[in-house]
């Protein structure tokens, strides 16, 4: 199957392309205006056609389009792809707000062309490990989750559009890392309402400290924190049930390997031992290691093959993507009111 990638920055190069190759797709065309990124893309995939615009890549014979461009043009690029009848994956966030997100899924339905959001963190080792601990009942009934992406970068990176652009232009952590926390929380614990929102611009540019609290219909409360200016980051996950607490301190190493330029062979991925997060269950004074599940980014695109070939259920439902978009809108509104 031939795939085109629109945008070859961090998302396109390091997250989409390797997972696509592992799942058996052929990277047939790459769209980027940057000469530097064109050179990198050609080095990574010498057989791929390099183009400058969405119009050009649409003229290629593609089975799948991946939209990994900057956030503010996701809707434009996805609409063009859908109108050409090409099944389309859109990197998170699908759009900057709920209305635009809903309009894309409405278009997808009316044209009968698949549109699927890409929330790759659902296939991080930590997310898969939480599913495992819920399934086997090791910590009983879960009632509270604390999920974080915290780091210490007190200086703004002037070359990062995510750090310099305002939220209405697609920048900031609410549209970036917080979308991962929201999507994972809903995937794990079901529908939720937002009850607290704090959006701060501590460094004076885009949103760089974002804290949300969700109350799930299942009875679980999710405390979601993303920040660029926390000098002592907390654990990646603390999941509490009535029989114990699961703690995961760090991400698995999928991203770190990918950022070093790892491109797999079809049907292969990173060794499980290198991409399985360390987890520990605590029960008061007693604690013990818990066997984690290995990360599996290619699983998303393995599922997409079924979507394209057989019309199977997509790896991420439109309802999940729409719920994430709704909560993002509500976070902005609730923050203003408070």
N, C-alpha and C positions, 0 to 999 in steps of 0.2 A: 504493500500500500504506500502511495506517495503522499507526503505531507509537506505543506508550506508553513514557514514560521515568519510571522510579521513582528519584527523587533528582535535584535540579537544582543541585548544587554544582559544583565544578571539573570533575569527570568528565562529569556529565550535560550541563552547559551548553557547555563549551568543547571537549570531545573527541567526544562522541557526537552531539549535536544537529546541528552543522554537517556532519559526515560523512554523517549520515542524509539531510539535505536534498540534499546534492550527489549522493547515490546515488539520489535520486528518491522517497524516502519522505516521507509526510505526517506531521508531528508532530501527532497527534490528541489526545493526553492527556498531562498531566504531573502527577506525584504528588510533593508536598512539603508538609510541615506549616508551614514557615517562611513567614510573611506577606511578609517581605522578598524571599524567593526566588520566591514566587508572583507578586509584582509584576514582578520581572525576567523571569520566564518568560512572563507575559502580554504584556509589552512585546516580547519576542523573537518570540512566536508567538500573536498575538491570537486566532486561530481555535481554538486548542487548549483542551480542557476542563481546568480545574484541579481536582484532587481532593486529599483529605487522607490517604487510606489505600490500601493494596494492595487491599483488598476493593472499594473504589470503582473503581479503575482497571481491575480485572478485569471489571467490568460493561460496559466500553466494547467496541465492536466492533473488535478489533485483529488485525492480521496478524503483529505482532512486538512483543515486550516487551523493553525494555532495563533491566537492573537496575544502576543506578548509585548505589545507596544506600550507607550506611556499611558497612564490611566485615563487622561482626558480625551484620548482618541479611540478607546476601546469600542464605544458604541458605533462610531463611524465605520471602523474597520469590520466589526462583526456584522453590521447591517449589510455592507457590501458583499461579504462572504455568503451570508444567508441568501441574499437575492440571487446569487449565482448557483444556489443549490448545493453548496459545499458544507458538509457537517463541520461544525465549528466549536473549538474549545477556546474559552476566554479566560485569561489569567485573572486572579483576584485583584481588586474587586471587579465584578462584571461591569459596573458603571459607578458614577460618582454618587448616585442617589437611587431611591427605590423606584421612582417613576421611570427613569431611563432603563433600569434593570428589568422592570416589568414589561416595558415596551419591547425589549429584545426577545424575551421569552414569548410574548404574544406574537411577534413576527415569526419566530421559529415554529410555533404551533400552526399559524395560518399557512405557512409555506410547506409544512411537514418536513422541515429540515432540522436535524438535531443541533441543539445548542447546549453546551455543558460547561459549567464553571469549574475552574481548576483551583482546588484548595488542597495542595499537596501535603500539608501537615497532618491530614487525616491518616497518612501512611508513614508518619514518623514512628520510630520505635516506641516513644512514650505514649502516643495515642493508642497504638495497638496493644501495648502492655496494660493500659487502663481497661480496655475492652476485655482483656483476658482476666484481669483480677475481678472485674464485675461478674463475668461469666462463672468463674469458679468459686465465688463467694468468700475469698480469702479474708476480706475485711468487712464482710457482712453487707448491710444495706447502706449505700453511700448517701450522705446528706450534705456534704460540703466539699467543694473543690476550689483550690487556689492555683491558678495557672498564670505563668509569667513569661514574658520575654523582656528581661531587664539587662541593661548594659551601661557602661560609663563612658560616654563620649561628650565631654563638656564643650568641645568646639564643634561648630557646624562644618560639615564637609561642603565647601562651595561648589563642588562638582557633582553633587547628588541632588537631582531634582526632587527626590522624596523628602529631603531635608530643607530645601529652600523654597519650594512652591507652597502656596496656601492651600487649604483643604478644597476650596472651590475650583482649584486648578489641578487637583489630583495628588497633592503632597500630604505629608503628615502621617503619623503612626496609626490614626484611626482607620485610614484606608489601607494601611500596609499591614503591620504585624497584628494589630487588633482584629482584623478580619479573620486571621487564622485562629485566634483564641475563641472568637464567637462561633465560627463554623464547627470547630472541634467540640466545644461545649454542647452545642445543639445536636451534633451527630451522636455524642455519647449519652446525653441525658434528656433529649427531646425538646419540644417547644418551650419557649421561655418568654417572660416579660422583663423588660429593663426597669430596674428600680433605682439605680444610681448611676450618674455619669459625671466624670471630672475630666475635662479636656484642657490641658495647659500648654502654653508656648513658653517654656522656661527660658530657652535660649533666644527667644525673640523672633523666630521665623515660623516654621510650621509646628503643628501639634507634636510635641516630643515627650509628653507624659500623659498617658491616658489610662484611667481606671474606670471599669464598668462592673456593675453587679447585676447578675441575672437570677431570676427566680423561675426555675423550671416547673412545669406542671407535674413532673414526677416527684417533686418534693426536694430536689437538690438545689442548693444555692451555689452559683459560680462567681468567684471573685477573680476578675481578669485584669491584669496589670501589664502594660507595656511602657517602657521608658528608656530614653537615651541618656539619662543623667542620674542613675542610681549608683552610688559609689560602692555599695555592698549588695549586689543582686541576691534575691532569694532563690530558693530551689525552683527548678522548672515547673514541677507539679507537686502539690500535696493534696492527696485525695483521702478524705476521712469517711469511714463507715462506722457502724455501731460496734464492730469487732476489731477495729484497728485502723491504721493510717499507712497509706502507700506514699513513699517519698522518692521522687526522681529528681536528681540535682541538675543534670545536663542533657542537652540534645544528643541524639545519636550522631554518628560521623558521616552520614550521607552527604550533607551539604559541604563539609570540609573537604571530602574527597572530590566532589564535583567541582568545587572552586579551584582545585589544583589541576583541573583539566581532564579528569577521568571521563573517557568515553568507552562504554562497554561494547562487547560483541553482542549480536542479536541472541536473545535467550539467556543472557548472563547478566549478573549484577554484582555488587560488592559482596565480599565474604560475610556471612551472617555474624560471625564473631566480632567483626569490626563495626557493625552498624546495629548492634543491640545495646540499648541503654542499660545502665546499671540501676537497679531498683531495690528498694528495701522496705519491708513492712515492719512497722513499730506497733507494739502492744504494751504500752506503759514502759516498764524497765526492760522489757524483752524486745529484741529485734532480730531479724534474719533477712538474708538476701532472697529476693524474689526473681525467678527466671523471666527475663523480659522477652518480648517478641521482636524479631529483627525488622528494621525499617524496610519499606517496599514501595518506593516511588513508581517503578514501572507498572505496578498493579493497576494504576489509573488507566494507563494507555492500553494495557491488556484488555481491560473492560471496554475501552472505546472501540476495539476491533469488533467486539460483539455488537455494539451499538450500530456501527457502520454496516456490518455484514448481515446481521439478523434482526435489527431493530430491538435489541435487548435493552433491559433497564440500564440507564446511564449510571456511572459510578458515583455521581453526585446529582441529586434530584434538583429540579427547578425550585421546589419548595424550600430546600435548604438555602439555596442562593438568595431567594427572595426574603427569607427570614433574616439572613445576615444583612441584606440591604435595608430592611425595615428597622433593625436595631441600630444600624449606623445613623439613619435619619433621626431616630428617637434619641440617640445619644447627643446629637447636636442640639435638638430642641430642649431636652432635659437640662443640659449644661447651661443653656442660655437662661432658662427659667430659674435655675438655682443661683 
